[in-house]
Amino acid sequence: MTTEDVAGLAAEHERLYGSAPEGIWTAPGRVNLIGEHTDYNDGFVMPLALPHSATATVSRRADGVLRVHSREIGTPPAVVDPASLAPGSVTGWAAYPAGVVWALREAGHRVGGADLHVASDVPVGAGLSSSAALEVVTALALSELYGLGLGHEDLARIGQRAENGFVGAPTGILDQMASACCAEGHALHLDTRDLSQRQIPFDLAAEGLRLLVVDTQVKHAHADGAYGRRRASCEAGAAALGVRALRDIPFADLDAALARIEDAEVRRRVRHVVTENHRVERVVALLDAGRVRDIGPLLAEGHASLRDDFEVSCPELDLAVQASASAGALGARMTGGGFGGSAIVLVEEDAAEAIGKAVSDAFAVAGHTAPRIFTAIPSPGARRLPVR
């Protein structure tokens, strides 16, 4: 967001609420390079933050009331009494900032009222963590305004608690940690069990490469039953194998572990999670060795696993992967929770335009809505913006 954009957002806040904001904060969306549906299995992930973000102007209120407004939606501010907050009491987009206030209070933090004005260019329903960006920016602003002293991991946990307990989506912590903790020019190697992390340099431009995001325009919703059923299958697999989480099944022991599971669907879910954790480790090793191009086949392998074993792809995602591979991409896979959303495509920079066109042409021939294609540039995590 440019200096002019920040100033414009602050002016909108003053027109809406009658006073200038006390500060402006921003938190990004993300794409996940590798490591899908592993986070709620205590596994490994590797997201990077996008330049697309949720930006909020915020000021405190003495009466305890929460008012939230979205530039994109444009309806009058939603007015929420935090004292009456309970899961399901707020619906629509306002449930995410309201859920953060609820989660902060549930955790024992003294949070008063606030006026929030939000502008977001993270595509909604595209698997790029628009909800996590909104949660993290709200938590960061309230933490700083009310002197809560929360670290970035704390912000992520509060955001996840809001999404799980208040909104009702049984997601892991990947999205919130990516929005809170990613660093510019890096991918975040995260262990979701203990939240240990390492920033891995990911400067594709220096390698003559580009990572394309293909937003299929097929919307998804994590709060529906399909996502929850996948998580339940993973928990059933862990219980059958006598482990705390599927992360505890070594890749070398996978075949023996699968032989102990009677349910064929649970076997497929377990196989995806264990092999996906192994793929994350292999990608880390390749990036550490400077072999960026060699991660392409692992992206393709991951997509096949998500499509066949975890069954969370869709025709549009499969077409994006197939068309880009046929046009010469180094590798591609769906990213995010699935059932729609986006794919990522690793390409040589000089082939990016042609591969993007090949994907768009394939969608047109198939009669699908035209995809939105843009370049993923590893960007900073959540932060306060200067106001001039």
C-alpha positions in Angstrom: 0.0 0.0 0.0 1.5 3.3 -1.0 1.8 6.4 1.2 -1.2 7.9 -0.7 -3.2 4.8 -0.1 -2.5 4.8 3.6 -3.4 8.5 3.9 -6.6 7.8 2.0 -7.6 5.0 4.3 -7.0 7.2 7.3 -9.2 9.9 5.8 -11.9 7.3 5.2 -11.7 6.3 8.8 -12.1 9.9 10.0 -15.2 10.3 7.8 -16.7 7.1 9.0 -16.1 7.5 12.7 -15.6 11.2 13.3 -12.0 11.1 14.4 -8.6 10.2 13.0 -7.3 6.6 13.6 -4.6 6.1 16.2 -2.6 3.9 13.8 -2.6 1.8 10.7 -1.6 -1.9 10.6 -1.4 -4.4 7.8 -1.1 -8.2 7.6 -0.6 -10.3 4.3 -2.3 -13.2 2.7 -0.1 -16.1 1.8 0.6 -19.0 -0.6 1.9 -22.2 0.7 4.9 -23.5 -1.3 4.6 -27.0 0.1 3.1 -28.7 3.1 -0.7 -28.9 2.7 -3.1 -30.3 5.4 -0.1 -31.0 7.6 -0.5 -28.2 10.0 -3.3 -29.7 12.0 -1.3 -33.0 12.1 1.6 -31.3 13.9 3.6 -31.3 10.7 5.8 -29.1 8.5 4.8 -26.3 6.2 6.5 -23.7 4.0 4.4 -20.6 3.2 5.4 -17.2 1.9 3.6 -14.0 2.4 2.0 -12.2 -0.6 2.0 -8.5 -1.3 -1.8 -8.7 -1.0 -2.9 -7.7 2.5 -5.6 -6.7 4.9 -4.9 -3.1 6.1 -6.8 -1.6 9.1 -7.1 1.8 10.6 -8.0 1.5 14.2 -8.8 3.7 17.2 -9.9 2.9 20.7 -13.4 3.5 22.1 -14.2 4.3 25.8 -17.6 2.6 25.7 -16.4 -0.9 25.0 -18.2 -1.2 21.7 -16.6 -2.7 18.6 -17.4 -1.1 15.2 -16.0 -2.6 12.0 -16.3 -1.5 8.5 -15.0 -2.9 5.2 -14.1 -0.6 2.3 -14.8 -3.4 -0.2 -18.2 -4.4 1.2 -19.3 -0.8 1.7 -22.3 -1.4 4.1 -22.6 0.7 7.3 -20.2 -0.4 10.1 -21.2 -3.5 12.0 -21.7 -2.7 15.7 -20.9 -5.4 18.2 -21.2 -5.4 22.0 -18.1 -7.5 23.1 -19.9 -8.4 26.4 -22.4 -10.4 24.4 -19.9 -12.1 22.1 -20.3 -15.9 21.7 -19.6 -18.3 18.9 -22.2 -17.8 16.2 -23.3 -14.5 17.5 -21.7 -12.6 14.6 -21.9 -13.7 11.0 -20.3 -12.7 7.7 -16.9 -11.0 7.4 -17.4 -9.1 10.7 -17.1 -12.5 12.5 -13.4 -12.5 12.0 -12.5 -9.3 13.9 -15.2 -9.9 16.4 -13.8 -13.4 16.9 -10.4 -11.9 17.6 -11.9 -9.7 20.4 -13.6 -12.8 21.8 -10.4 -14.9 21.7 -8.4 -12.1 23.4 -11.0 -11.9 26.2 -11.1 -15.6 26.5 -7.3 -15.6 26.9 -7.7 -13.1 29.8 -6.5 -10.0 27.9 -8.1 -6.7 28.9 -9.4 -5.3 25.5 -11.8 -2.4 25.3 -13.8 -1.1 22.4 -12.5 -0.1 19.0 -13.3 1.4 15.6 -11.9 -0.5 12.7 -11.9 0.4 9.0 -10.5 -2.4 6.8 -9.3 -2.5 3.2 -8.2 -5.8 1.8 -6.9 -6.9 -1.6 -6.5 -10.5 -0.6 -8.8 -12.5 -2.9 -11.7 -13.9 -0.8 -12.2 -17.7 -1.1 -9.1 -18.2 -3.2 -7.2 -20.2 -0.7 -4.8 -17.3 0.0 -5.8 -16.7 3.7 -7.9 -13.6 3.5 -9.5 -14.5 6.8 -6.1 -15.1 8.6 -4.9 -11.7 7.3 -8.0 -10.0 8.8 -7.6 -11.9 12.1 -3.9 -11.1 12.4 -4.2 -7.4 11.6 -7.0 -7.0 14.1 -5.0 -8.9 16.8 -1.8 -6.8 16.1 -3.6 -3.5 16.3 -5.5 -4.3 19.5 -2.4 -5.7 21.1 -0.5 -2.5 20.4 -3.3 -0.1 21.3 -4.1 -1.8 24.5 -0.6 -2.6 25.5 -1.0 -6.4 25.5 2.6 -7.1 24.4 1.7 -10.1 22.2 4.4 -11.6 20.1 3.8 -12.8 16.6 3.3 -16.4 17.7 0.7 -15.2 20.2 -1.1 -13.2 17.5 -1.2 -16.3 15.3 -2.7 -18.4 18.1 -5.3 -15.8 18.9 -6.2 -15.7 15.2 -6.5 -19.5 15.0 -8.6 -19.5 18.2 -11.0 -17.0 16.6 -11.3 -19.0 13.4 -11.7 -22.4 15.2 -13.8 -21.4 18.2 -15.7 -18.4 17.1 -16.2 -18.7 13.3 -16.2 -22.5 13.4 -13.6 -23.4 10.8 -11.4 -26.3 12.0 -8.2 -25.0 10.4 -4.6 -25.4 11.6 -2.2 -22.6 12.5 -0.4 -22.3 9.1 -2.3 -19.4 7.8 -2.1 -17.2 10.8 1.6 -18.0 11.4 2.4 -17.1 7.8 0.5 -13.8 8.0 2.2 -12.9 11.3 5.7 -14.2 10.8 6.8 -14.4 7.1 9.8 -12.3 6.0 10.4 -10.4 2.8 12.3 -12.5 0.2 11.9 -15.7 2.2 9.8 -18.8 2.6 8.9 -19.8 6.2 9.9 -23.3 7.2 7.6 -23.9 10.2 7.2 -26.9 12.5 3.6 -26.5 13.6 4.0 -28.6 16.7 6.3 -26.3 18.6 6.2 -23.3 16.1 9.9 -23.4 15.7 10.7 -21.7 12.4 13.4 -20.8 9.9 13.4 -18.2 7.2 14.7 -19.7 4.0 15.9 -17.3 1.3 13.6 -17.5 -1.7 14.7 -15.0 -4.3 13.2 -16.4 -7.5 14.0 -13.3 -9.6 17.7 -13.7 -8.9 17.4 -17.3 -10.3 15.5 -16.2 -13.4 12.3 -17.8 -12.1 8.8 -16.8 -11.2 6.1 -18.3 -9.0 2.7 -17.7 -10.6 -0.6 -17.9 -8.6 -3.6 -19.1 -10.6 -6.8 -18.1 -8.8 -9.3 -20.4 -10.4 -12.2 -18.1 -9.2 -13.8 -21.2 -7.7 -14.8 -20.2 -4.2 -14.3 -22.5 -1.2 -15.4 -22.3 2.5 -13.4 -23.9 5.3 -16.4 -23.9 7.6 -18.2 -26.6 5.6 -18.1 -30.3 6.5 -15.6 -31.4 3.9 -12.6 -29.9 5.6 -13.7 -31.1 9.0 -14.1 -34.7 7.6 -10.5 -34.6 6.4 -9.3 -33.6 9.8 -11.4 -36.3 11.5 -9.9 -38.9 9.1 -6.4 -37.8 10.1 -7.3 -38.0 13.8 -8.7 -41.5 13.2 -5.5 -42.6 11.5 -3.4 -41.3 14.4 -5.6 -43.1 16.9 -5.4 -46.3 14.9 -1.6 -46.1 14.9 -1.3 -45.1 18.5 0.5 -41.8 17.9 -0.2 -38.3 19.1 -0.4 -37.0 15.5 0.4 -38.2 12.0 3.6 -36.2 12.1 5.0 -38.9 14.4 4.9 -41.6 11.6 8.4 -41.6 10.0 8.3 -41.8 6.2 10.5 -44.9 6.3 7.7 -46.7 8.3 4.8 -45.6 6.1 4.1 -48.9 4.4 4.1 -50.8 7.7 1.8 -48.1 9.2 -0.7 -48.2 6.3 -0.9 -52.0 6.6 -2.3 -51.5 10.2 -5.2 -49.3 9.0 -8.4 -51.1 7.9 -10.3 -48.2 6.5 -9.2 -47.4 2.9 -10.1 -43.8 3.0 -8.2 -43.2 6.3 -5.2 -45.0 4.7 -5.2 -42.5 1.8 -5.4 -39.5 4.2 -2.5 -40.9 6.2 -0.4 -41.5 3.2 -0.9 -37.9 2.0 0.1 -36.4 5.3 3.2 -38.5 5.8 4.5 -38.1 2.3 3.7 -34.4 2.3 5.8 -33.9 5.4 8.6 -35.7 3.6 8.2 -33.5 0.6 8.6 -30.4 2.8 11.9 -31.8 4.1 13.0 -32.5 0.6 12.2 -29.0 -0.6 14.1 -27.5 2.3 17.1 -29.6 1.4 17.0 -28.5 -2.2 16.6 -24.8 -1.4 19.5 -25.0 1.1 21.6 -26.5 -1.7 20.6 -23.7 -4.1 18.7 -26.2 -6.4 15.5 -24.1 -6.7 14.5 -25.6 -10.1 14.6 -29.1 -8.7 11.6 -28.4 -6.4 9.3 -28.4 -9.5 8.7 -32.2 -9.5 7.9 -32.2 -5.8 5.2 -29.6 -6.4 3.7 -31.9 -9.1 4.0 -34.9 -6.7 2.3 -32.9 -4.0 -0.6 -32.0 -6.3 -1.2 -35.7 -7.2 -1.3 -36.6 -3.5 -3.8 -33.9 -2.7 -5.9 -34.9 -5.7 -5.8 -38.6 -5.3 -5.1 -39.4 -1.6 -6.6 -36.3 0.2 -9.2 -35.7 -2.5 -9.4 -31.9 -2.1 -8.7 -30.8 -5.7 -11.3 -29.9 -8.3 -11.5 -29.9 -12.1 -10.3 -26.2 -12.4 -7.3 -26.8 -10.1 -6.4 -30.0 -12.0 -6.7 -28.1 -15.3 -4.4 -25.3 -14.1 -1.8 -27.8 -13.1 -2.1 -29.9 -16.3 -2.1 -26.9 -18.7 0.9 -25.3 -17.1 2.9 -28.5 -17.1 2.0 -29.0 -20.8 3.2 -25.5 -21.5 6.6 -26.1 -19.9 6.2 -25.2 -16.3 8.8 -26.6 -13.9 6.1 -27.7 -11.5 2.7 -26.8 -10.2 0.2 -27.8 -7.5 -2.9 -26.6 -5.8 -2.3 -24.5 -2.7 -4.5 -23.9 0.3 -7.3 -26.0 1.7 -8.7 -27.0 -1.6 -12.2 -27.5 -3.0 -11.4 -24.6 -5.2 -9.1 -21.6 -4.7 -5.7 -21.3 -6.3 -2.7 -23.2 -7.8 0.9 -22.2 -7.8 3.1 -22.6 -10.9 6.9 -22.5 -10.9 8.2 -21.2 -14.2 11.2 -19.8 -16.0 10.8 -16.0 -16.0 10.9 -15.7 -19.8 8.2 -18.4 -20.1 5.8 -16.9 -17.6 3.6 -15.0 -20.0 3.2 -17.9 -22.4 2.4 -20.3 -19.6 -0.1 -18.0 -18.1 -1.8 -17.6 -21.5 -1.8 -21.4 -21.9 -3.7 -21.8 -18.6 -6.2 -19.0 -19.5 -6.7 -20.6 -23.0 -7.3 -24.0 -21.4 -9.9 -22.5 -19.1 -11.7 -20.8 -22.0 -11.8 -24.0 -24.0 -13.2 -25.9 -21.0 -15.9 -23.2 -20.4 -14.5 -22.2 -17.0 -14.5 -18.7 -15.6 -11.3 -16.9 -16.6 -8.6 -17.4 -13.9 -6.8 -14.5 -12.3 -3.1 -14.9 -12.6 -0.4 -13.0 -10.8 3.1 -13.3 -9.5 3.8 -14.3 -5.9 6.5 -12.1 -4.5 7.7 -13.1 -1.0 6.6 -10.2 1.2 6.8 -9.0 4.8 4.5 -10.3 7.6 2.2 -8.2 9.8 3.4 -4.8 10.9 2.4 -1.3 11.7 2.6 1.2 8.8 3.9 4.8 9.2 1.4 7.5 8.8 2.6 10.7 7.3 
